[in-house]
Structures are given as C-alpha cells and as structure tokens.
C-alpha cells in the first residue's frame, strides 16, 4: 500500500474514532440520566400502584433499554475503529 494512501486512511480512521468516542461520552451521560429516570419511575409505580405509574415505568425502562443497546453498538464501533487503526499503524511500522 502506498504510504500516502496509508497515512490518509489512518487520518480518516482516527477522525472517525475521535467522533465515535465523543458520541459515546455524550451517550453515557444521557444513559445515566435515563436510567435514573427509569429507576424513579419504578419507585413511583411501586408506591402508587396505579396503572398509569406502571405504564410510565414500562415506557422509561424501554427507553433505557433502547439507549443501552445503542450504547453497545457505538462501543462496538469504537472497538472496531481501534482495531482498524492498529492494523493500519502496523502496516506503517512494518513498511508494507
């Protein structure tokens, strides 16, 4: 692989990795808030024992679960980009 092409790919992967890590940090903060909200809704549902409170708890839990799945997918993207970056850097160091 030509060195210029390799360097461009490394820069591209690095930029994508930086963006993904930033998104992951934001998502972590948002997830913490949503999980806390779901926990509060759970407590309200237990205390009030009303169908509305139970419904709100279920909705909050679904939202937290969906956000957790999105976080897992984004974490996988970060991991994949880190591996790709490592592979590209290995090509630079070996001169291939």
GROMACS elastic network, one bead per residue, 0.5 to 0.9 nm:
[ bonds ]
;  ai    aj funct       b0    kb
    1     4     6  0.85614   500
    1     5     6  0.69543   500
    1     6     6  0.65097   500
    1    91     6  0.84758   500
    1    96     6  0.63892   500
    2     5     6  0.53416   500
    2     6     6  0.61494   500
    2     7     6  0.86528   500
    2    96     6  0.83765   500
    3     7     6  0.60398   500
    3     8     6  0.85443   500
    3    92     6  0.75707   500
    3    95     6  0.84555   500
    3    96     6  0.86008   500
    4     7     6  0.51266   500
    4     8     6  0.61778   500
    4     9     6  0.86339   500
    5     8     6  0.51033   500
    5     9     6  0.61956   500
    5    10     6  0.86247   500
    6     9     6  0.51264   500
    6    10     6  0.62087   500
    6    11     6  0.86981   500
    6    88     6  0.69479   500
    6    89     6  0.86255   500
    6    91     6  0.80431   500
    6    92     6  0.75305   500
    7    10     6  0.50331   500
    7    11     6  0.62220   500
    7    12     6  0.86120   500
    7    88     6  0.84249   500
    7    89     6  0.88492   500
    7    92     6  0.82646   500
    8    11     6  0.51003   500
    8    12     6  0.61484   500
    8    13     6  0.86136   500
    9    12     6  0.50075   500
    9    13     6  0.60616   500
    9    14     6  0.83707   500
    9    85     6  0.86245   500
    9    88     6  0.76857   500
   10    13     6  0.51915   500
   10    14     6  0.59511   500
   10    15     6  0.85260   500
   10    84     6  0.86420   500
   10    85     6  0.62185   500
   10    88     6  0.62896   500
   10    89     6  0.73079   500
   11    14     6  0.50343   500
   11    15     6  0.60883   500
   11    16     6  0.86013   500
   12    15     6  0.51857   500
   12    16     6  0.62468   500
   12    17     6  0.85356   500
   13    16     6  0.50971   500
   13    17     6  0.59982   500
   13    18     6  0.85993   500
   13    81     6  0.64870   500
   13    82     6  0.83343   500
   13    84     6  0.74036   500
   13    85     6  0.62105   500
   14    18     6  0.61362   500
   14    19     6  0.86562   500
   14    81     6  0.79021   500
   14    82     6  0.83729   500
   14    85     6  0.69138   500
   15    18     6  0.51669   500
   15    19     6  0.63219   500
   15    20     6  0.86213   500
   16    19     6  0.51784   500
   16    20     6  0.60831   500
   16    21     6  0.85875   500
   16    78     6  0.87383   500
   16    81     6  0.76235   500
   17    20     6  0.50516   500
   17    21     6  0.60863   500
   17    22     6  0.85465   500
   17    77     6  0.83622   500
   17    78     6  0.61295   500
   17    79     6  0.89338   500
   17    81     6  0.59165   500
   17    82     6  0.70985   500
   17    85     6  0.86979   500
   18    21     6  0.52090   500
   18    22     6  0.62272   500
   18    23     6  0.86679   500
   18    78     6  0.88143   500
   19    22     6  0.50893   500
   19    23     6  0.61544   500
   19    24     6  0.85426   500
   20    23     6  0.50290   500
   20    24     6  0.60530   500
   20    25     6  0.86420   500
   20    74     6  0.70706   500
   20    75     6  0.82906   500
   20    77     6  0.73984   500
   20    78     6  0.60861   500
   20    81     6  0.88808   500
   21    25     6  0.62221   500
   21    26     6  0.87220   500
   21    74     6  0.85331   500
   21    75     6  0.82896   500
   21    78     6  0.66153   500
   22    25     6  0.51572   500
   22    26     6  0.64097   500
   22    27     6  0.86197   500
   23    26     6  0.51582   500
   23    27     6  0.60382   500
   23    28     6  0.85225   500
   23    74     6  0.80956   500
   24    28     6  0.59964   500
   24    29     6  0.86605   500
   24    71     6  0.68547   500
   24    74     6  0.65499   500
   24    75     6  0.70144   500
   24    78     6  0.84860   500
   25    28     6  0.51146   500
   25    29     6  0.64889   500
   25    30     6  0.87936   500
   26    29     6  0.52366   500
   26    30     6  0.62825   500
   26    31     6  0.85629   500
   27    31     6  0.58691   500
   27    32     6  0.84886   500
   27    67     6  0.80244   500
   27    68     6  0.89669   500
   27    70     6  0.85481   500
   27    71     6  0.66285   500
   28    31     6  0.50776   500
   28    32     6  0.62303   500
   28    33     6  0.88229   500
   28    68     6  0.89130   500
   28    71     6  0.73971   500
   29    32     6  0.52583   500
   29    33     6  0.65949   500
   29    34     6  0.88746   500
   30    33     6  0.52286   500
   30    34     6  0.62516   500
   30    35     6  0.86194   500
   30    67     6  0.85460   500
   31    34     6  0.50180   500
   31    35     6  0.59535   500
   31    36     6  0.84108   500
   31    64     6  0.67673   500
   31    67     6  0.63945   500
   31    68     6  0.69334   500
   31    71     6  0.82659   500
   32    35     6  0.52112   500
   32    36     6  0.61472   500
   32    37     6  0.85874   500
   32    64     6  0.89037   500
   33    36     6  0.51245   500
   33    37     6  0.61520   500
   33    38     6  0.86530   500
   34    38     6  0.61403   500
   34    39     6  0.85991   500
   34    60     6  0.73719   500
   34    61     6  0.85001   500
   34    63     6  0.74855   500
   34    64     6  0.56720   500
   34    67     6  0.83026   500
   35    38     6  0.50193   500
   35    39     6  0.61906   500
   35    40     6  0.86411   500
   35    60     6  0.79871   500
   35    61     6  0.76028   500
   35    63     6  0.87179   500
   35    64     6  0.56373   500
   35    65     6  0.86423   500
   36    39     6  0.50562   500
   36    40     6  0.62244   500
   36    41     6  0.86135   500
   37    40     6  0.50670   500
   37    41     6  0.61655   500
   37    42     6  0.85790   500
   37    57     6  0.88533   500
   37    60     6  0.69525   500
   37    61     6  0.87479   500
   37    64     6  0.87570   500
   38    42     6  0.61289   500
   38    43     6  0.87217   500
   38    56     6  0.85252   500
   38    57     6  0.61031   500
   38    58     6  0.82002   500
   38    59     6  0.82501   500
   38    61     6  0.53977   500
   38    62     6  0.88131   500
   38    63     6  0.83552   500
   38    64     6  0.70146   500
   39    43     6  0.63449   500
   39    44     6  0.86711   500
   39    57     6  0.79490   500
   39    60     6  0.84078   500
   39    61     6  0.81630   500
   40    43     6  0.51646   500
   40    44     6  0.62239   500
   40    45     6  0.85925   500
   40    57     6  0.82045   500
   41    44     6  0.50039   500
   41    45     6  0.60505   500
   41    46     6  0.85854   500
   41    53     6  0.70139   500
   41    54     6  0.79324   500
   41    56     6  0.64741   500
   41    58     6  0.83976   500
   41    60     6  0.70939   500
   41    61     6  0.86017   500
   42    45     6  0.50706   500
   42    46     6  0.62367   500
   42    47     6  0.86703   500
   42    53     6  0.80410   500
   42    54     6  0.75036   500
   42    56     6  0.83972   500
   42    57     6  0.52229   500
   42    58     6  0.82077   500
   42    60     6  0.86787   500
   42    61     6  0.85261   500
   43    46     6  0.50796   500
   43    47     6  0.61568   500
   43    48     6  0.85149   500
   43    57     6  0.85259   500
   44    47     6  0.51370   500
   44    48     6  0.58565   500
   44    49     6  0.79128   500
   44    53     6  0.63990   500
   44    54     6  0.82321   500
   44    57     6  0.80311   500
   45    48     6  0.53655   500
   45    49     6  0.53530   500
   45    50     6  0.66226   500
   45    51     6  0.81179   500
   45    52     6  0.81203   500
   45    54     6  0.50036   500
   45    55     6  0.83460   500
   45    56     6  0.79563   500
   45    57     6  0.65342   500
   46    49     6  0.54501   500
   46    50     6  0.84805   500
   46    53     6  0.82536   500
   46    54     6  0.79791   500
   47    50     6  0.86290   500
   48    51     6  0.89237   500
   48    53     6  0.69505   500
   48    54     6  0.88014   500
   49    52     6  0.85947   500
   49    53     6  0.69391   500
   49    54     6  0.71527   500
   50    53     6  0.53272   500
   50    54     6  0.62895   500
   50    55     6  0.86262   500
   51    54     6  0.50323   500
   51    55     6  0.60371   500
   51    56     6  0.85910   500
   52    55     6  0.50025   500
   52    56     6  0.61540   500
   52    57     6  0.85631   500
   53    56     6  0.50406   500
   53    57     6  0.61273   500
   53    58     6  0.85868   500
   54    57     6  0.50398   500
   54    58     6  0.61573   500
   54    59     6  0.86244   500
   55    58     6  0.50517   500
   55    59     6  0.61606   500
   55    60     6  0.85717   500
   56    59     6  0.51058   500
   56    60     6  0.60950   500
   56    61     6  0.85049   500
   57    60     6  0.51230   500
   57    61     6  0.60511   500
   57    62     6  0.85734   500
   58    61     6  0.50960   500
   58    62     6  0.61537   500
   58    63     6  0.85881   500
   59    62     6  0.51366   500
   59    63     6  0.61727   500
   59    64     6  0.86334   500
   60    63     6  0.50687   500
   60    64     6  0.61636   500
   60    65     6  0.85814   500
   61    64     6  0.50455   500
   61    65     6  0.60586   500
   61    66     6  0.85500   500
   62    65     6  0.50376   500
   62    66     6  0.61023   500
   62    67     6  0.85379   500
   63    66     6  0.51611   500
   63    67     6  0.61800   500
   63    68     6  0.85769   500
   64    67     6  0.50930   500
   64    68     6  0.60789   500
   64    69     6  0.86654   500
   65    68     6  0.50076   500
   65    69     6  0.62794   500
   65    70     6  0.86867   500
   66    69     6  0.51341   500
   66    70     6  0.62919   500
   66    71     6  0.86568   500
   67    71     6  0.61468   500
   67    72     6  0.86455   500
   68    72     6  0.62340   500
   68    73     6  0.87039   500
   69    72     6  0.50393   500
   69    73     6  0.62849   500
   69    74     6  0.86408   500
   70    73     6  0.51243   500
   70    74     6  0.61992   500
   70    75     6  0.85638   500
   71    74     6  0.50497   500
   71    75     6  0.60214   500
   71    76     6  0.85585   500
   72    75     6  0.50078   500
   72    76     6  0.62146   500
   72    77     6  0.86818   500
   73    76     6  0.50818   500
   73    77     6  0.63467   500
   73    78     6  0.88009   500
   74    78     6  0.63014   500
   74    79     6  0.86578   500
   75    78     6  0.50490   500
   75    79     6  0.62229   500
   75    80     6  0.86038   500
   76    79     6  0.50101   500
   76    80     6  0.60555   500
   76    81     6  0.85166   500
   77    80     6  0.50619   500
   77    81     6  0.60862   500
   77    82     6  0.85260   500
   78    81     6  0.51408   500
   78    82     6  0.61290   500
   78    83     6  0.86753   500
   79    82     6  0.50819   500
   79    83     6  0.62922   500
   79    84     6  0.86683   500
   80    83     6  0.51453   500
   80    84     6  0.61851   500
   80    85     6  0.85940   500
   81    85     6  0.60234   500
   81    86     6  0.84905   500
   82    85     6  0.50951   500
   82    86     6  0.61564   500
   82    87     6  0.86454   500
   83    86     6  0.50358   500
   83    87     6  0.61983   500
   83    88     6  0.86790   500
   84    87     6  0.50603   500
   84    88     6  0.62360   500
   84    89     6  0.85879   500
   85    88     6  0.51310   500
   85    89     6  0.60936   500
   85    90     6  0.85010   500
   86    89     6  0.50818   500
   86    90     6  0.60653   500
   86    91     6  0.87140   500
   87    90     6  0.50552   500
   87    91     6  0.64699   500
   87    92     6  0.89334   500
   88    91     6  0.51293   500
   88    92     6  0.65893   500
   88    93     6  0.89467   500
   89    92     6  0.50273   500
   89    93     6  0.63400   500
   89    94     6  0.86576   500
   90    93     6  0.51446   500
   90    94     6  0.60908   500
   90    95     6  0.83504   500
   90    96     6  0.86004   500
   91    94     6  0.52272   500
   91    95     6  0.58351   500
   91    96     6  0.51869   500
   92    95     6  0.51374   500
   92    96     6  0.66366   500
   93    96     6  0.80143   500
